[in-house]
Amino acid sequence: MSANQKPVISIVYHSGSGHTAEMAHAVAKGAASAGDVTVVEHEISEADFNQGRWMNEATLAAMDESDAIIFGSPTYMGGISAQLKSFMDATSTRYLQRSWVDKIGAAFTVSGLAAGDKLNTLISCATFAMQHGMIWTGVAESPVTGEGYNRLGFFFGAAGVALFEPPSEMPNAEDRQTGEMLGRRVAALAMRLGSNSKPE
């Protein structure tokens, strides 16, 4: 990014029933509130799968041009969804070319239980980002009282709970606020790093 360009924050996610999409929107809202940044959401679409493999070169090209990439997935059976994993597998050429080195990375997830092994999902996303040479960013806020922001106490990323309720009701307002905080932190870091770059 040159000194005169706005940082681009990309949010790429899969949402099976709409709950993770709600968190994605909250993360995007938080990132947009941080200042002069461009925030773009990219939902993993079933239309981009062919014989079980995901491929959307336009989405990958958008990631190449991003300063930060925030990954989102529901936690299914203690891990990331197969759809987000297929996206990750499709980035192997970027891995070989080291295209995403020093981009900021972060993640969020939703599951039906307060714990629900969500940490495994967040660590999987962090491991993926580290393999690409990205700079990982977690949640900075601590749930000192057990309520409010980051009420579930996850620091690798933003986490929410979604029961079998309409997506508009879950995750709740506190979990969405945690998503906003993660997005805002990522965007603020992207702006800070961008301000230190030299004009090309």
N, C-alpha and C positions, 0 to 999 in steps of 0.2 A: 504494500500500500504506500502510495506517495503521500507527502505531507498535506496535500490539498484534497485528498479523497476521504470520503466517509468510510469508516469500517463497515464491513458487511458481516452480519451475524446470520448464519444459516441454521435452521432447526429442521432436522430430518428425523422423522418418526414413523412408527407403525402403531395403529390403533385398531384393535379388534372390535370393540363395541362403543367407541366414542369417548371412553374415560381418559385414555392417554391423550387424545386430541384436546380435551379440556385443559390438561396440564400444559400441552404444547402452546395453546393460546395464552395461558397465563405467563409462561416463560417469555413468549414473544412480547407480551404487554410490558413485562419488566424490562426487557432489553431495550424496547423503544423509549421507555421513560428515562433512560440513562443519559440521553443527549442526542447528538447529531450522528446517528447511525442508521444504516439500512438493515431491516430485519425481514427475512424471507422464510416462510414455512414450506417444507417439502414433505408431503405425506407419502409414505410408501404405498403405491397403488397396485391392486391386483392386475390391472391392465398391463403392467410392466413385467409380468412373469411369463416366461416361455419354457415349457417343460420343467417347471419347478425352479427355474433360475431367474433371478431378478436382473434386469439391465435397463437403465435409462441414462444414456450418455449425456443428455442435457442436464440432468440432476447432478451427475458426477462433475460435469464442467462447472456447474454453479458452485459446487464444493471447492473446486480448484481456485476459484476467484474469491472465496470467503476468507475473512480474517479469523473467524471463530466458527466452529461447528458444534452444535448441541444435539446430542442423540437422545431419542426417546423411545421407550418400549414398554409395553405391559410386562409384568413378570408372570410368565407361564411356567408352572411346574418348577419353580426355583431358578428360572433363567430368562434370557432374552427370547423374544418371539422368533420363530423360524424366518419370518419375513424380514426383520431387521438383520438377522444373521446373514441372509442371502444378499442384502445390500452390502454388508461388510465384506463378504466374500468377493463381491464384484469390484472392490477397490484394490485388488492385488496389483494391477499395473501401476496405480498411484504409489503403492508401497515400494515397488521395485524402483520407481523413478524418484522416490523421496519427495513427492510433490506436496505433501501436507506438513512437512517439518516446520515446527515453530508456530503452527496455527494453534489457537486456543481450543481446547476440548472440554466438554462438560456433558452431563447426562441427567435424565429424570426418568422415573418409572412409577407405575401404579399397580397395585395388586389388591386382592380382596381381603387381606389380613393386615394388621398393623405392622407386623414384621414380614411374614410371607416370603422370607429369603430374598427380599428386594436387594440386599447388599450384594448378593452374587451377581445380579443383573448390572448394578452400577459398576462393580469391579470388572466385569466382563467388558463393559464399554470403556473403562479406563485402560484396561490392558490393550484393547484394540487401538485406542488413541496413542498409547505409548509406543506400540509397534510402528506407528506412522511418524513417531518423533514429535507428537503434539505436546502442548503444555496443558496439563490437567488442572481444572478448577472445580472445587467443590463448594459446598454451602458453608458460609462463614458463621452464620447465626447459631447460637446454642439455646436449646429449650430449657432455660434455667428453671422455670416454674413448671415444666411439663405441659404447658399450654402455649398456644400461639404459634409464631413462626418456627418452622422445623420441629413441630411438636413430636414427631416420630423419632427424632434424634439420629438422622442419617447425615453424614458429612461428605461422603463420596459424591453426592448429588442430591437432587430434590426428589422426595418420595411422597406418594399419596395413597390413600385408601379408597377403593371403589367397590362397594357391595353390589349386589344385583339390583341396582336402582337405575332410574333414568339417568343418562349421562349429564343432564343439566343439574342434577343434585349432587353428584359425586365426581371427582373428589371435592371435599368441602372447602369452605372459604379459606381456612387456615392453611390447608395443603396447597391451594392455588397461590396464596401469598408467598409460600416458600418457593414455589416455582418462579414467581415474579422476582424474588430476591436473587435467585440463581441467575436468571436472565439479565438482571440489572448489573450483577457483579461481573459477568462475562463481558457485557458491553462496555462497562467502565474500564476493565483491563484492556480490552481491544483499543479503546480510545487512548489510553495511557501509552500503550506500546506504539501505537501509530504516531503519537505526537513526538516520539523519540526517533522516528525514522527520518532519513535524509531524503530530500526531494530527488527524484530520478532525473 
